[in-house]
Amino acid sequence: MNRAVTIRIPTEIRSELMALSRLEKKPLSDVVRECLRDYLAVRRFRQLRGKILPFAEAHGLLTDEDVFKKL
C-alpha cells in the first residue's frame, strides 16, 4: 500500500527535482521515489560493506581490484 509522506525540502533541491522531472518526462513523485530508492540502496550497500570489510581485509582483499582478481 502506498502512503503519503509530507516533507519539507529546500527550494534549491525542489528546483533540481522539478528540472529532473521535466527532463525525464516523469511525474515529480516518481522522481522522488526513485531518488529515495537509490539512496536506500547505497545506504544498504555501505552497511553491508562495513560488515564484511574486516573479513575481506583478513583475507588480503584491500581494494576492489583485489576482489576482482580473486573472482
N, C-alpha and C positions, 0 to 999 in steps of 0.2 A: 504494500500500500504506500502510495506517495503521500507525504505530509509536507505542508508548507512550513518554511522557516523564514523568519524575518531577521535580517542582519543589517547593520549599518556599515557602509564602506566609504572610504574617502572618495571624493569626486573624481580624482585622477584615476583611480582604479576602475570606477564605474565607466569612465570615458574609454579606457582601454578595452574593457569588456564589451561595451557597445560597438566600438570600432571593429573588434574581432567578430562580433555577431553579424555586423553588416558585411564584412569581408567574406566570411564563410557562409553567409546567407542562412544562418541558423537563428532560432529564437534565443534571446538572451538567457533564458532559463536553461536551455540545452548547453550553452557555452559554460555557464557557471557550474552545472552538474559535471561536465567533462573536466573542468579545471579541478574541481574537488576530487573527482576520481583519480586524476593524475597525481595530485598532492598526496592523497592517502596511499597510493601505490608506492610512491617514493618513500614515504614515512615507514611503511611496512618493510620495504627493501632495506632501509637503513637499520631498522630494528633487527632484522634477521642477520644482516651483515655484522652487526655488533655482537650478536650471539655466537656466530661461527668464526669470527676473526681470531680469537685465541686458539681454536683448534687448527685453523689453517696455518697460523704462524708457527705452531708447534711442529707442523709438517713441512716447514720451509716455504710455504706459499705466502710470499710477502707482497706480490704485485699481481695485477690482472694477467700479465704476461706469464708469470709463474703458473697460474691456474690453467691457462690455455696450453702451456707446454705439457702439463700433466694430462690434459684431455686428449 
